[in-house]
């Protein structure tokens, strides 16, 4: 039987509707690079499949789907409904309020997307790849599987030569973690050491992902997903070990914070990024209709998060100044107060009778005015680089946290945090505890998709913020989508759903 291979960019748009095929981990194709032979064995073109797997990374640039589960459920982003805009039958509000259920569209689409991409990596590995292709496929499979186990706590697996009538086995969170760590360690010998190529799997990317996995291992192996978590010194030492290996590869901090997200960062701060598309959704999803480029007037940060920064912290960003670029109406970092165009004139808010456009700290989840909420720009439309998944400052803070949690190192956690804060123009701290560490990670990594995982690890995901009053602890995991449950009897629902 011949399988067709369809373009996965089409899948991004329609995967939400493809319930039965997606939840069964079946992959349909249109360019004839995979096939199932008459004897039931699998064959494919590993080079083409690997190229397609890298292109699949573009799904993480979208403002919905996977990104929304990691980000909108956290305390640093809010998706306000403005009139009828962004209402979408409550799909965004339920994420902020922690009231989603097993039928939530993004819970389903993210499950489908991540499992499909992990399955494609299985296909690469079954297609007689070269040693380099095999290593890259194992890294990518680890990258996707890590997110499945983080979000859902269960990971289905089907071999490529098993038919759709075979129900995928389901691995526990701890079992999947063991598999991911093994994939990365198996891949490392055949991955390149290349700090100048962040859009291909490298040793540095594998080391960075291993550091993240060991830092979160207490969460992923806990008997209760909501904790409490026990941070074993041996695991924290592994975080330190892999963080040091990242440093030894030649990665470093770009002392110009926003330059990291531009097209020519300095000192190799980017470890792994996507070469597909641009990060344009990151500015479109937040900019006002009347700015240049015209945005979708969507997401903002919360006042409490904005006020966690001190004056002078470069991560707050800078207001734009007229420079003739066509983009001077858009600053970097947090856009607050009156917004000006390229001529230095205050922008008129055409949606509110032409009054001056001035972004406010106050923001409502429902019924917000078009100027409410502080906007966020990390990738600037004038000079945006590739969309980043792993960068050195994250690794730096992971090492500091591991030391704080009992790992052994000649470095000092407080000194490391203060080194970073000094580079960002912030004052030094006199003490470091969990609250301070979580806050510092937020200030450094805001809107990059890390916050939910961090809040869970620090035991803060069930707290309250904004208009989120629900404190259900079981929501540290998302539900298994109902369609997946219906198609695979080996799946059981997560507690609470």
KAGI-V568784 format. One record per run of one state. SS is the DSSP state (alpha for helix, beta for strand, coil for the rest). FROM is the first residue (numbers start at 1). TO is the last residue. If there is no record, write none. Layout:
# KAGI-V568784
ss = {SS:SS}
from = {FROM:FROM}
to = {TO:TO}
This chain:
# KAGI-V568784
ss = {coil:beta:coil:alpha:coil:alpha:coil:beta:coil:beta:coil:beta:coil:alpha:coil:alpha:coil:beta:coil:beta:coil:beta:coil:alpha:coil:alpha:coil:alpha:coil:alpha:coil:beta:coil:beta:alpha:coil:beta:coil:beta:alpha:coil:alpha:coil:alpha:beta:coil:beta:coil:alpha:coil:beta:coil:alpha:coil:alpha:coil:beta:coil:beta:coil:beta:coil:beta:coil:beta:alpha:coil:beta:coil:beta:coil:beta:coil:beta:coil:beta:coil:beta:alpha:coil:alpha:coil:alpha:coil:alpha:coil:beta:coil:beta:coil:alpha:coil:alpha:coil}
from = {1:5:6:8:18:19:24:29:31:34:37:42:45:46:62:65:72:78:79:82:83:85:86:88:91:93:98:105:126:131:153:154:158:169:173:189:192:193:202:203:221:233:250:257:262:263:270:275:280:285:300:302:303:307:314:317:333:336:337:339:340:341:346:347:348:350:353:355:357:358:361:372:373:374:378:384:385:387:392:405:413:424:434:446:451:458:465:466:468:469:473:477:482:488}
to = {4:5:7:17:18:23:28:30:33:36:41:44:45:61:64:71:77:78:81:82:84:85:87:90:92:97:104:125:130:152:153:157:168:172:188:191:192:201:202:220:232:249:256:261:262:269:274:279:284:299:301:302:306:313:316:332:335:336:338:339:340:345:346:347:349:352:354:356:357:360:371:372:373:377:383:384:386:391:404:412:423:433:445:450:457:464:465:467:468:472:476:481:487:497}
